[in-house]
Amino acid sequence: MGDETEGRTRIVVKLDDLLHARRMTLTELAERVDITLANLSILKTGKAKAIRFSTLEAICEALQCQPGDLLGFEPD
């Protein structure tokens, strides 16, 4: 019994949808949030194992969204 399926978490990151809706590139978000493009890409592709609240807060502020707009949960 684990919280990961095939090495991936069931938490989904809906960053692509938010970026598209705000007409913002990943590069622009990386600059606004002061996070490397590589780390933001890891988050976007769902490969991140964790996210700091401070990073989550900065992303939400830059995208004018709530954490629940960015993160979702896929049940079995």
Helices and strands as residue ranges (DSSP letters): E 4-5, E 8-9, E 11-13, H 15-22, H 26-33, H 37-44, H 53-63, H 67-70, E 71-73
